[in-house]
């Protein structure tokens, strides 16, 4: 499925130039400095000040789009500085930028997503190619994800994919039935919590009326490493669920171009990318942030 018109916003060149000009006048921050909410606030206030009305209108448009179907929005026309201050300012308008403890290259607040650092999957390919929720190994997954394309893969690989909660529920109900849907809503499954948050297991369902949490390998880690157990019925249900969401034609599939910014609701969408040919040598580069809104 192509990207819906309702999930696209175009930014005026005047606003883009204004925000970039102001961002480039600010000091350059090390990635670790962005962990400070005081720095995040300063960057937001400074960048917004140059064109407050236009900035606020853009944030309002994005907020409105991600609160309704399909719960993600692609923004075109912004210009981003090398120090990531436009990126941080826009993200901070929605909440606090958060991350796992700093450990380059796999853990940064403003995180550089490169094919060479992707995690391989025991089921073949790479984990980024499988539809998933980010931070499923946190006590509560973050609410928003933002990602800007710095360089697209020159061969057209790494297309972004997104599937919303309404489509997920419809597909499960249509393909597997209401009893199966009820099972996913009512029976909690184990999620391996990140070691930097103390480890252990969090039990929660995959679905409810309005949200989804899904990253199969996080459940598998809890079963393998923490002694968690599931019934044969539930294990079969998880496999069937993964198959259904992997086969549906309701997943949006689109190639992000340089300078395009994607916001998605991490509780109401799951996402992935398509495979990348010659992954180790691909120049594709995305920059991502996680945003805690509550």
NUDREN-603388 format. One line per 3 residues: their letters; for each residue x, y negated, z of N, C-alpha, C. Coordinates in steps of 0.1 Angstrom, whole numbers. Layout:
// residues N
a = X:Y:Z:X:Y:Z:X:Y:Z  ... .
//
This chain:
// residues 294
xxx = 8:12:0:0:0:0:9:-12:0  5:-22:-8:13:-35:-8:10:-43:4  18:-54:6:16:-63:17:3:-71:15 .
xxx = -6:-70:25:-18:-78:23:-16:-93:23  -24:-100:16:-23:-115:15:-24:-121:29  -33:-115:37:-35:-121:51:-22:-120:59 .
xxx = -12:-112:55:0:-110:63:12:-118:57  9:-129:50:20:-137:44:18:-152:46  29:-158:50:29:-173:52:40:-179:44 .
xxx = 38:-190:38:48:-198:31:51:-210:38  64:-213:41:68:-225:48:72:-236:38  69:-248:41:72:-259:32:87:-261:32 .
xxx = 93:-265:21:108:-268:20:111:-279:30  103:-289:32:106:-300:41:107:-296:55  98:-287:60:99:-282:73:112:-273:75 .
xxx = 114:-265:65:126:-256:65:139:-264:66  140:-275:58:152:-283:59:153:-290:72  142:-295:77:143:-302:90:147:-293:102 .
xxx = 142:-281:102:146:-272:113:160:-268:112  165:-265:100:179:-261:98:188:-273:101  185:-285:97:194:-296:100:195:-298:115 .
xxx = 185:-297:123:185:-298:137:193:-287:143  191:-275:139:198:-263:144:213:-265:142  217:-269:130:231:-270:127:238:-281:135 .
xxx = 231:-290:141:236:-301:150:239:-296:164  234:-284:167:236:-279:181:249:-271:182  253:-269:195:266:-261:197:264:-247:191 .
xxx = 275:-240:188:274:-226:184:275:-218:197  266:-208:198:265:-200:210:270:-186:207  277:-180:216:280:-166:215:267:-158:217 .
xxx = 267:-146:211:254:-138:212:251:-135:227  261:-133:236:258:-130:250:251:-142:257  254:-155:252:248:-166:258:233:-167:256 .
xxx = 228:-161:245:214:-161:243:206:-153:253  213:-144:261:206:-137:271:200:-147:282  206:-159:283:201:-169:292:188:-175:287 .
xxx = 178:-174:296:165:-181:292:167:-196:291  176:-202:299:178:-216:298:184:-220:284  193:-212:279:198:-214:266:187:-213:255 .
xxx = 179:-202:257:168:-200:248:158:-212:248  155:-217:260:146:-229:261:152:-241:255  165:-243:257:172:-255:251:172:-255:236 .
xxx = 175:-243:230:175:-242:216:161:-244:210  151:-238:217:137:-241:212:133:-255:213  135:-262:224:132:-276:225:139:-285:216 .
xxx = 152:-282:213:160:-290:204:155:-289:190  154:-276:185:150:-274:171:136:-279:169  127:-277:178:113:-281:176:111:-296:176 .
xxx = 120:-303:183:119:-318:184:120:-325:171  127:-319:162:130:-326:149:117:-327:141  108:-317:142:96:-317:134:85:-310:142 .
xxx = 81:-315:154:72:-308:163:59:-304:157  53:-313:150:39:-309:144:40:-298:134  50:-298:126:52:-288:116:56:-274:123 .
xxx = 65:-275:133:69:-263:140:57:-257:147  49:-265:154:38:-260:162:27:-254:152  25:-260:141:16:-255:131:20:-241:126 .
xxx = 33:-240:123:38:-227:119:36:-216:130  40:-219:142:38:-210:153:24:-206:155  15:-216:153:1:-213:154:-4:-203:143 .
xxx = 1:-205:131:-3:-196:120:2:-182:123  14:-181:127:20:-168:130:12:-161:141  9:-168:152:2:-162:163:-12:-158:159 .
xxx = -18:-165:150:-32:-162:146:-31:-149:137  -21:-148:129:-20:-136:120:-18:-123:127  -9:-124:137:-5:-111:144:-15:-107:154 .
xxx = -25:-115:157:-36:-111:166:-47:-104:159  -47:-103:146:-57:-96:138:-50:-87:127  -59:-78:122:-53:-69:112:-46:-76:101 .
xxx = -34:-71:97:-28:-59:100:-18:-59:112  -18:-70:119:-10:-72:131:5:-74:129  8:-78:117:22:-83:113:21:-93:102 .
xxx = 31:-101:101:31:-112:91:45:-115:86  46:-117:73:59:-120:67:59:-135:63  70:-142:68:71:-156:66:82:-159:56 .
xxx = 79:-166:45:88:-170:35:91:-185:35  104:-188:31:107:-202:29:116:-208:40  118:-202:51:126:-207:61:141:-206:57 .
xxx = 149:-215:63:164:-214:61:170:-212:75  179:-203:76:185:-198:88:200:-202:89  204:-207:100:218:-211:102:226:-198:106 .
xxx = 239:-199:105:248:-188:108:248:-185:123  245:-195:131:245:-193:145:232:-188:151  222:-185:142:209:-179:146:200:-188:155 .
xxx = 202:-201:155:195:-210:164:180:-212:159  178:-213:145:165:-214:140:157:-201:144  164:-190:143:158:-177:146:154:-176:161 .
xxx = 163:-180:169:161:-180:184:149:-189:188  149:-201:182:139:-211:185:125:-206:182  124:-201:170:110:-196:166:106:-184:175 .
xxx = 115:-175:178:112:-164:186:108:-168:200  115:-178:206:113:-182:219:99:-189:221  94:-194:210:81:-200:210:70:-190:214 .
xxx = 73:-177:213:63:-166:216:66:-159:229  78:-161:235:81:-155:248:96:-154:250  100:-145:259:114:-144:262:120:-133:253 .
xxx = 132:-137:247:139:-127:240:146:-118:250  145:-105:248:150:-95:257:158:-85:249  167:-77:256:175:-67:250:181:-58:260 .
xxx = 186:-47:256:194:-38:265:207:-45:268  214:-42:279:226:-48:282:236:-49:270  243:-60:269:252:-63:258:262:-52:256 .
xxx = 263:-47:244:273:-37:241:274:-37:226  283:-45:220:284:-46:206:289:-32:200  284:-27:189:275:-34:180:260:-30:182 .
xxx = 257:-20:190:244:-15:191:235:-22:201  240:-31:208:231:-38:218:235:-53:219  227:-61:212:229:-75:213:215:-82:213 .
xxx = 214:-93:220:201:-100:220:196:-103:206  204:-110:199:202:-112:185:209:-101:178  202:-91:174:208:-78:171:210:-76:156 .
xxx = 222:-72:152:225:-70:138:222:-56:134  213:-54:125:209:-40:121:215:-37:108  225:-28:108:232:-23:97:230:-8:95 .
xxx = 230:-4:82:228:11:80:238:19:86  250:15:87:261:23:92:260:26:107  252:18:114:250:21:129:237:28:132 .
xxx = 229:32:121:216:39:124:219:53:130  209:57:138:209:70:144:204:81:135  212:92:134:207:103:126:196:110:133 .
xxx = 187:116:125:176:124:131:179:138:130  175:146:141:177:160:141:167:167:131  157:159:126:148:165:116:151:160:102 .
xxx = 164:155:100:168:151:87:167:136:85  176:130:78:176:116:75:180:108:88  174:96:90:178:87:101:165:83:108 .
xxx = 167:80:121:155:76:129:148:64:124  155:55:118:148:43:113:139:46:101  140:58:95:132:61:84:119:68:89 .
xxx = 117:70:102:105:76:107:97:65:114  84:65:112:76:55:118:77:56:133  78:44:139:80:44:154:77:31:160 .
xxx = 76:31:173:75:19:182:89:16:187  93:3:188:106:0:194:104:0:209  115:2:216:116:3:231:106:12:237 .
xxx = 104:23:230:95:33:236:101:40:248  115:38:250:122:43:262:123:33:273  114:22:272:113:13:283:100:16:291 .
xxx = 100:11:304:88:13:312:76:8:305  77:-4:299:66:-10:290:73:-15:278  70:-9:266:76:-14:254:73:-29:252 .
xxx = 83:-36:245:81:-50:243:69:-53:234  63:-65:235:51:-68:227:53:-72:213  64:-79:210:66:-84:196:80:-80:192 .
xxx = 81:-78:179:94:-76:172:95:-87:161  107:-93:159:109:-101:148:122:-97:141  122:-98:127:133:-94:120:135:-103:107 .
xxx = 147:-108:105:149:-116:93:159:-108:84  157:-109:71:166:-103:62:177:-113:58  190:-108:61:201:-116:57:206:-112:43 .
xxx = 207:-98:41:210:-93:28:202:-80:26  195:-80:14:187:-68:11:197:-58:5  193:-45:5:202:-35:-1:202:-37:-16 .
xxx = 213:-38:-22:214:-41:-37:207:-31:-46  205:-19:-41:198:-8:-49:183:-8:-46  178:-17:-37:164:-17:-34:160:-7:-24 .
xxx = 170:-1:-17:166:8:-6:163:0:7  159:8:17:155:1:30:143:-8:29  133:-4:21:121:-11:21:114:-10:34 .
xxx = 108:-21:39:101:-21:52:87:-14:50  84:-6:61:71:1:61:64:-3:74  51:-5:74:43:-8:86:29:-2:85 .
xxx = 25:4:96:12:10:97:5:5:110  -7:1:109:-14:-6:120:-23:4:127  -27:1:140:-34:9:149:-48:13:143 .
xxx = -55:4:136:-68:7:131:-67:18:120  -57:17:112:-55:27:101:-50:40:107  -42:40:118:-38:52:125:-50:60:130 .
xxx = -58:53:137:-70:59:143:-79:65:133  -81:57:122:-90:62:111:-84:74:105  -71:75:102:-65:86:96:-66:99:105 .
xxx = -63:97:118:-63:108:127:-77:114:128  -87:105:129:-101:109:130:-105:116:117  -102:111:106:-106:117:93:-99:130:90 .
xxx = -86:131:93:-78:143:90:-79:154:101  -80:150:113:-79:159:124:-91:160:133  -99:150:133:-112:151:140:-112:143:153 .
xxx = -124:141:158:-126:133:170:-120:139:183  -121:153:184:-115:160:196:-100:158:196  -94:158:185:-79:156:184:-76:141:188 .
xxx = -84:132:183:-81:118:186:-83:116:201  -93:122:207:-95:121:222:-83:127:230  -78:138:225:-66:144:231:-54:135:232 .
xxx = -52:128:221:-40:118:220:-43:106:229  -56:103:232:-59:92:240:-59:95:255  -61:108:259:-63:111:273:-52:119:279 .
xxx = -44:126:271:-34:134:277:-20:127:275  -15:124:287:-2:117:287:10:126:282  20:120:276:32:127:272:44:121:278 .
xxx = 55:128:280:67:122:286:75:114:277  80:103:282:90:95:274:103:93:282  114:97:276:127:95:282:130:81:284 .
xxx = 132:76:296:135:62:298:150:59:296  153:47:292:167:44:288:176:45:301  188:50:299:197:52:311:201:38:317 .
xxx = 201:27:309:205:14:315:194:9:323  182:15:323:171:11:332:169:22:343  179:31:344:178:41:355:174:55:350 .
xxx = 170:56:338:166:69:333:153:74:338  151:87:338:139:93:342:128:94:331  116:96:335:105:98:326:93:89:329 .
xxx = 87:84:318:74:77:319:64:85:312  53:87:319:42:95:312:31:85:308  27:85:295:17:77:289:12:83:276 .
xxx = -1:81:273:-6:86:260:0:80:248  -2:86:237:3:81:224:-6:70:219  -19:71:222:-29:62:217:-39:57:228 .
xxx = -45:45:226:-57:42:232:-65:34:222  -76:28:227:-85:21:217:-78:11:208  -68:4:214:-62:-7:206:-47:-7:205 .
xxx = -40:3:211:-26:3:210:-20:17:207  -8:17:202:-1:30:199:13:29:205  18:40:209:33:41:213:37:54:207 .
xxx = 48:53:199:52:65:191:67:64:188  75:73:193:88:76:188:91:90:192  90:99:183:90:114:186:103:118:193 .
xxx = 114:112:189:126:117:195:127:113:210  121:103:214:121:99:228:113:109:237  102:114:231:95:125:238:103:137:238 .
xxx = 110:141:227:118:153:226:129:152:237  135:140:239:146:139:249:141:142:263  128:137:266:123:140:279:120:155:281 .
xxx = 116:161:270:114:176:271:127:183:273  137:179:266:150:186:266:159:183:279  158:170:283:168:166:293:162:164:307 .
xxx = 149:162:308:143:159:321:134:170:326  133:181:320:125:192:325:110:190:323  106:180:315:92:177:313:86:188:305 .
xxx = 73:191:307:67:202:299:54:197:293  50:203:282:37:200:275:31:214:271  18:214:271:11:226:266:14:228:251 .
xxx = 12:241:247:14:244:233:4:236:224  -8:233:230:-18:225:222:-13:211:220  -6:205:230:-2:192:229:10:191:219 .
xxx = 19:201:220:31:201:211:26:202:197  16:210:194:10:211:181:4:198:176  -3:192:186:-9:179:183:1:168:179 .
xxx = 12:168:186:22:158:182:28:160:168  30:173:165:35:176:152:24:172:141  12:175:144:1:172:134:0:157:133 .
xxx = 1:150:144:0:135:144:11:129:135  23:134:137:35:129:129:33:132:114  27:143:111:25:147:97:15:137:91 .
xxx = 4:135:98:-7:126:93:-2:112:90  5:106:100:9:92:98:21:92:87  28:103:86:38:103:75:33:104:61 .
xxx = 21:110:60:15:112:47:5:101:42  0:93:51:-11:84:48:-6:74:37  -15:70:28:-12:60:18:-16:46:23 .
xxx = -20:45:36:-24:32:41:-12:24:48  0:30:47:12:23:52:17:13:42  19:0:46:24:-10:38:39:-7:35 .
xxx = 43:-10:23:56:-7:18:61:-19:10  71:-27:15:75:-39:8:90:-41:11  97:-47:1:111:-51:2:112:-65:7 .
xxx = 119:-66:19:122:-80:24:134:-86:17  132:-98:13:143:-105:6:150:-115:15  161:-120:11:170:-128:19:161:-140:24 .
xxx = 162:-142:37:156:-154:44:141:-151:48  136:-139:45:122:-136:49:122:-131:63  112:-136:71:111:-133:85:98:-125:88 .
xxx = 99:-114:94:88:-105:97:85:-105:112  73:-108:116:68:-106:130:58:-95:130  60:-86:140:50:-75:141:46:-72:156 .
xxx = 34:-69:159:29:-65:172:34:-51:175  43:-49:184:49:-36:187:39:-27:194  28:-32:199:18:-23:205:7:-19:196 .
xxx = 6:-26:184:-5:-23:175:0:-19:161  13:-18:159:18:-13:147:30:-3:150  33:5:140:45:13:140:52:10:127 .
xxx = 65:11:127:73:7:115:84:16:112  90:14:100:101:22:96:107:15:84  118:21:78:123:17:65:125:29:56 .
xxx = 125:27:43:127:38:34:142:41:34  146:53:29:160:57:29:168:47:20  181:47:24:191:39:17:201:48:10 .
xxx = 203:47:-3:213:55:-10:227:49:-7  236:59:-4:249:54:-1:249:46:12  242:51:22:240:43:34:252:38:40 .
xxx = 263:45:41:275:41:48:281:28:41  279:27:28:285:16:21:275:5:17  263:6:22:253:-4:19:256:-17:26 .
xxx = 254:-29:19:256:-42:25:243:-48:32  233:-40:32:220:-44:38:223:-49:53  217:-61:56:219:-66:69:206:-73:74 .
xxx = 200:-69:85:188:-75:91:192:-80:105  185:-90:109:188:-95:123:174:-93:130  175:-87:142:162:-84:149:162:-90:163 .
xxx = 151:-93:168:149:-96:183:137:-89:188  137:-86:201:126:-81:209:121:-93:217  108:-94:218:102:-105:225:91:-100:235 .
xxx = 94:-104:248:84:-101:259:75:-113:261  62:-111:258:53:-122:259:46:-123:272  47:-113:281:39:-114:294:49:-113:305 .
//
